[in-house]
Amino acid sequence: KEYSFYDTLDNLEQNLPEGFLRCHRSYIVARKRIKKIMLSQNTIILDNGYMIPVSRSYKSVFKELK
């Protein structure tokens, strides 16, 4: 689902429970929803088919998950 809110993603990230990962300055994803990690293309594929970008800043987090 998509939710609208008025706060920063940094604050949201700190208040979310474990299992959520920041992958880009504009995206936080649920770890259990990740279907495929394609670091060569800087992309995550979610179980619903959405393609989410992974920025260089957060790429190291996803290297550990692979």
C-alpha positions as CSV (number, residue, x, y, z in Angstrom):
1,K,0.0,0.0,0.0
2,E,1.0,3.6,-0.4
3,Y,0.5,6.0,2.5
4,S,0.8,9.8,2.7
5,F,2.3,11.5,5.8
6,Y,3.9,14.7,6.8
7,D,7.3,13.8,8.4
8,T,10.7,12.8,7.2
9,L,11.6,9.3,6.1
10,D,14.4,9.4,8.7
11,N,11.9,9.8,11.5
12,L,9.7,7.2,10.0
13,E,12.6,4.8,9.6
14,Q,13.4,5.2,13.3
15,N,9.8,4.5,14.4
16,L,9.3,1.4,12.2
17,P,9.8,-2.1,13.7
18,E,12.6,-4.4,12.7
19,G,12.1,-5.8,9.2
20,F,12.0,-2.5,7.3
21,L,15.1,-1.4,5.3
22,R,16.0,1.9,3.7
23,C,17.2,1.4,0.2
24,H,17.0,4.9,-1.2
25,R,16.4,8.4,0.1
26,S,12.8,8.1,-1.1
27,Y,12.1,4.5,-0.2
28,I,11.8,2.1,2.8
29,V,10.9,-1.5,2.0
30,A,9.6,-4.4,4.1
31,R,12.3,-7.0,4.1
32,K,9.8,-9.9,3.9
33,R,8.4,-8.4,0.7
34,I,11.7,-8.5,-1.2
35,K,11.6,-11.1,-3.9
36,K,14.8,-10.4,-5.7
37,I,17.8,-8.2,-5.2
38,M,19.6,-7.1,-8.4
39,L,22.6,-5.1,-7.3
40,S,24.1,-5.0,-10.8
41,Q,21.0,-3.0,-11.8
42,N,20.7,-1.2,-8.4
43,T,17.1,-2.6,-8.1
44,I,15.0,-4.6,-5.7
45,I,12.0,-6.5,-7.0
46,L,9.1,-6.8,-4.5
47,D,6.7,-9.7,-4.4
48,N,4.0,-7.6,-6.1
49,G,6.3,-6.9,-9.0
50,Y,7.3,-3.3,-8.1
51,M,10.8,-2.3,-9.0
52,I,12.4,-0.2,-6.3
53,P,15.8,1.6,-6.8
54,V,18.7,1.0,-4.5
55,S,21.1,4.0,-4.1
56,R,24.8,3.7,-3.7
57,S,24.5,4.9,-0.1
58,Y,22.4,1.9,0.9
59,K,23.8,-0.7,-1.5
60,S,26.1,-2.2,1.2
61,V,23.1,-3.2,3.4
62,F,21.7,-5.3,0.5
63,K,25.0,-6.9,-0.3
64,E,24.8,-8.5,3.1
65,L,21.3,-9.8,2.4
66,K,22.2,-11.6,-0.9
